[in-house]
Amino acid sequence: MVEEFIKQIVDNKSQDLIEYNENTFKNYFSGRSKITRLAKRINGHQDQNKFDTYL
């Protein structure tokens, strides 16, 4: 769920920035791990149009 959301808001050129294993995203979703590292990686790579369409 978290991975799908991130894929939908990051520009197409930056998709490789979100390559993590499934357990990492499960930990983000459950709150066992902070999403800070991923947030820093994708900062500046969000696509407002993709985000608006997704929502």
Summary of the structure (lengths in Angstrom):
residues: 55
radius of gyration: 10.9
end to end distance: 13.8
largest distance: 30.5
contacts: 120
relative contact order: 0.25
helix: 69%
strand: 4%
